[in-house]
Amino acid sequence: MDRYERATTALAKLLMWVGCLAVVLMAVHVTWDVIQRTFFGRGMLGTTEIVSFYYMVAVVCFPLAWIERRDEHINVEILFQRMPVGGKRTMAVFAAICSTGFFSVFAYRSWHDALNALSTGETMMGYAEIAIWPARFILPISFALVVLVCLGQIARLLAGRVTFAKELPPEEDATFRA
């Protein structure tokens, strides 16, 4: 199990860094486009399409598994903070199972959409024709890794390897840190 956790954590961290790189590349790309428009009267063709279909999707989706691994998604913990440890564990397992189910459906559907885009050679026509089918694979890759991370969380929860804070005030409760 430790190898599984190390592997999924490493992959999640790698995709998080790829998402960070996408932010930097997007900033450089858009800045260069603005410089070209300002000083040369003509920007780069396809900037809007590349930003929309590649950079933005990568920025949003690639870090999902890392965020899930660190339990940093938005949580509403009004009841959770006041529950006994067993109740917290039960709720955490239920939430992880639900997340696994949802992300499995997302991964499955987006995988089929990506394969369809690949088979048709999907492009986006704007100022330039840009192949967007490769970007369609960002979603299923990201969602599949979130599923793997969720399965690891379920295993850790069921094995009792997750500790829940008992005495911390609500504002300092780091409930699901592993």
N, C-alpha and C positions, 0 to 999 in steps of 0.2 A: 504494500500500500504506500509506503514511503516513496518508492520509485515513481509510482503513479502520480502522487502529489507533486513531487519535484518536477516531473515532466510537464504536467498541466500548468504548474506555476511558471515554469520557464517559458512555455509557449505563450501563456497569457502575458507575461512580462515582455516577451519579444513583440507580440502584436501591439501592446501598449506603446512600445517605443516606435513601432512603425506608424502608429497613429500620431505620435508626437512629431515624427519626421514629416508626416503629411501636413501638419500645421505649419511647420517651417517652410516646406516647399510651396504651400499655398500662398503664404505671405510673400515669399520671394517672387513667385510667378505673378501674383496680382500687382505687386510693386513694380516689377519690370514692365508689365503691361501698361500701368499708369504712366511710367516714365516715357515709354515709347509713344503713347498717345499725346502726352504733354509736349514733348520736345521734337517728335518726328511726325506728328499728325496721324499716326496710324498705329493701332495696338496690335497685339498678337492675335492671330486668328484662333478661335476655339477656346479662349480663356474661360468664358462662362461655362461652356460644356465640360471642360476638364475639371474646373473647380466644383461644379455641381455633381458630376457623376463619379469622380475619382476622389478628390481631396476630401470633400465634405462627408462622403460615405465612410471613407477610411477613418476620419477623425472621430466620427460618432460610433462606428461599429467595432473597430479593432480593439479599443480599450475595454469593451464590455466584459470580457472574461476576467481581466485584471480587477475590475471594479467588483465583480461578483466574488472573486476569490478573497478579496479584502473586506467583503460585506459593506461596501460603501454606496450601495444603491440607496435611494430615498426610502426611509422607513418611517412608519407611524408607530411609535412605541408607548402610547399612553397606557395601555393595559399590560403590555409585555414587561415593562420595567417593574411592575408590582407583582408579577407572578412568581411562584416558587420555581426552583430550578427545573423540576420535572415538567412543569407547564411550559416553561421557556423552550426546553428541548423538544417537546411535542409540537409546539407552534413552529419552531425552526425547521423541524423535519417536514412538516406539512408545507411550509413556504418553499422549501427546497424542492420538494416533489412537484409542487405547482409550477415553479420556475423551470424545472426540467421538462415538464410537459409542454409548457408554452414555447420554450426555446426549441424543443424538438420539432414542434409543428412549424415554427418559423424556419428552422434549418431545412426541413423536408421541402417545404413550399419554395423557398428561395433557391434551393438546389435545382429543382425542376425548372424554375424560371431562368436560372443561369445556364442550364443545359440548352434550353430553348433559344436563349439569346446567342449562345455559341453556335448552334446549328443554323441559325439564320444570319449570323454575322452582323448582329444588331449595331446600328450606327445612329448617331444623332446629327441631324442636319441643322446647323445654325449658320454662322458666317463661314464655317468650315465643316466638313464632314468628319466626325470623330467616331472611331470605333469605341463603343461603350460596353460591348459584351464582356471584356475582361473584368470590368468593375462589378459586374453582376455576381462574381464569385466572392466578393468581399463579405456579403451577407451570410451565405451558408457556412463559410469558413469561420466567421466570428461566432455565429449562433451555435455551430457544432462544438466549438471549444467551450462556450458557456455551458452547454449540456454536460460535457466532460467534467468541468469544474463543479457543477451542481451535484453530479453523481459522487464526486469526491467528498463534497460537503455532507451529503447524506450519509456516506460511509463513516466519516469522522463523527457525526452526531450520534449515529447508532452505536458506534464503538465507545462512546463517552470520551472522545478525545478533544471535545470542545468545552471550554470552561465559560461559565456565565458569571458575570459580576453580581454579587449579592448586596454588598453594603455601599456601593457607590451611589452618590446622588444622581438623579436622572440626567443631568447635564454632563456628567462625566462617565456615564455607563457605556463601556465599549463592548456591549453584549456578545458579539459573535466574532471575536478575534481568535484566530487559530495560529 
